[in-house]
Amino acid sequence: MDQARDGESMDTRERIMVACLRVLDSHGYAGLSIGRIADEADLSKSSVYHFFDDKDDMLVSFLDYMLDRFVGPLDDSFGEDPEADLWVHLDFALFGATGEVVPPTPGEFEPGSGEPFVELRTQAVHDETYRRRFTTIDENLQARLASIIRDGIEDGAFREVDPEETAELLLTLMLGGLFRRATADGVDTDAVRREVERVVEATLLAD
């Protein structure tokens, strides 16, 4: 495939991914269809099938796309301050995209809402493909948090805790905050943040 044609294909794939996010945001998982996504992207259904075998094939690719948009920028947050790195991840789960942590994604949706992530994650209850994918996602996030904690221990900022076990606790807190934000109204995330600060200070920060 020549360079121009490859660029054109990438543009079309991007349009499909953005359309999928908009349809998911507007109609939920039950309302997703190749036809509706094609209409949203102003493409023919055959153009969508050129890239994907079926809806499930498209959604697995969409999940990777969405994670790159919502979670991928956190990869650039690592610095020389493990405590600050830790709070970038915790605050992302509690508050979504804030400040310059996660740049806006083009389209009419809230880039850090977490709702598309939660919508797809619920499918993992019955779908083994989604379950395996989200298991891998959790493992990667847990490993990232454990790495931050190990760096903090080495720097003397954190206590001598088990990095893997502490990372599991923090990941559970993060996912709980994400799910509550996406599925309930009136969640006092500021109050939750204050309590998480107390937990981190009492169990993790060095004296």
C-alpha positions in Angstrom: 0.0 0.0 0.0 1.5 3.4 -1.0 2.0 6.1 1.6 -0.9 8.3 0.5 -3.3 5.4 0.5 -2.1 4.3 3.9 -2.6 7.8 5.3 -6.1 7.8 3.8 -6.9 4.4 5.5 -5.6 5.7 8.9 -7.9 8.7 8.6 -10.9 6.5 7.8 -10.1 4.2 10.7 -9.9 7.2 13.0 -13.3 8.4 11.8 -14.8 5.0 12.6 -13.3 5.0 16.1 -14.6 8.5 16.9 -18.0 7.6 15.5 -18.0 4.5 17.7 -17.3 6.6 20.7 -20.1 9.0 19.9 -22.6 6.3 19.2 -21.6 4.5 22.4 -22.0 7.8 24.3 -25.4 8.5 22.8 -27.0 5.1 22.6 -25.0 2.8 24.9 -23.7 -0.7 24.1 -27.1 -2.0 23.1 -27.5 0.8 20.5 -24.2 0.1 18.8 -24.4 -1.2 15.2 -22.2 -1.1 12.2 -24.9 0.8 10.3 -25.3 3.5 13.0 -21.5 3.9 13.3 -21.2 4.1 9.5 -23.9 6.8 9.4 -22.1 8.8 12.2 -18.8 8.6 10.4 -20.5 9.5 7.1 -19.2 6.2 5.5 -20.8 3.2 3.9 -21.1 0.0 5.8 -18.8 -1.6 3.4 -16.1 0.9 4.3 -16.4 -0.1 7.9 -16.3 -3.8 7.0 -13.1 -3.1 5.1 -11.4 -2.6 8.4 -13.3 -4.9 10.8 -14.9 -8.3 10.4 -17.9 -7.5 12.7 -19.0 -5.3 15.6 -17.1 -7.3 18.2 -13.9 -7.1 16.1 -14.4 -3.3 15.9 -15.1 -2.9 19.6 -11.9 -4.7 20.6 -9.9 -2.3 18.5 -12.0 0.6 19.8 -11.1 -0.4 23.4 -7.4 -0.1 22.5 -8.1 3.2 20.8 -10.0 4.5 23.8 -7.4 3.5 26.3 -4.8 5.2 24.2 -6.8 8.4 24.4 -7.9 8.2 28.0 -5.1 6.3 29.8 -2.1 6.4 27.4 -1.2 10.1 28.2 -0.6 9.0 31.8 2.5 7.2 30.4 4.0 10.7 30.0 3.3 11.6 33.6 6.2 9.7 35.1 8.8 12.1 36.6 11.2 12.1 39.5 8.6 12.4 42.2 6.8 9.1 43.0 4.2 10.7 45.2 3.3 13.2 42.5 3.2 10.3 39.9 0.9 8.4 42.2 -1.6 11.3 42.6 -1.7 11.8 38.9 -3.2 8.3 38.5 -5.5 8.5 41.6 -6.8 11.9 40.5 -7.4 10.8 37.0 -9.7 8.0 38.3 -11.4 10.3 40.7 -11.8 13.4 38.6 -11.2 12.4 35.0 -9.2 14.5 32.5 -8.0 17.6 34.4 -5.6 20.3 33.5 -2.9 19.2 31.1 -2.8 15.6 32.4 -4.9 14.2 29.6 -5.3 16.4 26.4 -8.8 16.8 24.9 -9.9 14.3 22.4 -11.7 15.8 19.3 -15.4 15.2 19.3 -18.6 16.0 21.2 -17.9 14.0 24.4 -16.1 14.4 27.7 -12.6 13.0 27.2 -12.1 11.9 30.8 -15.6 10.9 31.8 -14.8 7.2 31.9 -18.3 6.3 30.8 -17.3 4.5 27.5 -14.7 2.5 29.5 -17.3 1.4 32.1 -19.9 0.7 29.4 -17.6 -1.8 27.7 -16.2 -3.2 30.9 -19.7 -4.4 31.9 -19.6 -6.7 28.9 -16.7 -8.6 30.5 -19.2 -10.2 32.9 -20.4 -12.5 30.2 -17.9 -12.1 27.3 -14.6 -13.9 27.7 -12.9 -11.8 25.0 -13.6 -8.6 27.0 -12.8 -10.3 30.2 -9.3 -11.3 29.0 -8.7 -7.8 27.6 -9.7 -6.0 30.9 -7.7 -8.5 32.9 -4.6 -7.5 30.9 -5.5 -3.8 31.3 -5.8 -4.3 35.1 -2.5 -6.2 35.2 -0.7 -3.4 33.4 -2.2 -0.7 35.6 -1.3 -2.7 38.7 2.3 -3.1 37.5 2.5 0.6 36.8 1.3 1.5 40.3 3.7 -1.1 41.8 6.6 0.5 39.9 5.7 3.9 41.2 5.6 2.5 44.8 8.9 0.7 44.4 10.5 4.0 43.2 9.1 5.8 46.2 10.4 3.2 48.6 13.9 3.4 47.0 13.8 7.2 47.3 12.7 7.1 50.9 9.3 8.8 50.2 7.3 5.7 50.9 7.3 3.2 53.7 8.5 -0.4 53.2 5.3 -1.9 52.0 4.5 -4.7 49.6 4.4 -2.8 46.3 2.1 -5.4 44.5 -0.4 -5.6 47.4 -0.5 -1.9 47.9 -0.9 -1.4 44.1 -3.9 -3.8 44.1 -5.6 -1.7 46.8 -5.0 1.5 45.0 -6.2 0.1 41.7 -9.4 -1.1 43.4 -9.9 2.5 44.7 -9.2 3.9 41.3 -11.7 1.7 39.5 -14.3 2.3 42.3 -14.0 6.0 41.7 -14.2 5.6 38.0 -17.3 3.4 38.2 -19.1 5.7 40.7 -18.3 8.8 38.6 -19.7 7.1 35.5 -22.8 5.5 37.0 -24.0 7.7 39.8 -24.9 11.4 40.4 -23.9 13.5 43.3 -20.7 11.7 44.2 -18.6 13.9 46.4 -15.2 13.2 44.8 -13.6 16.0 46.8 -14.5 14.3 50.1 -13.3 11.0 48.7 -10.1 12.6 47.7 -9.6 13.9 51.2 -10.1 10.5 52.7 -7.8 8.8 50.1 -5.2 11.4 51.2 -5.5 10.2 54.8 -5.2 6.6 53.7 -2.1 7.3 51.6 -0.5 9.4 54.4 -1.3 6.7 57.1 -0.2 3.6 55.2 2.3 4.7 52.5 4.0 8.0 53.1 7.2 7.8 55.1 7.3 9.5 58.5 
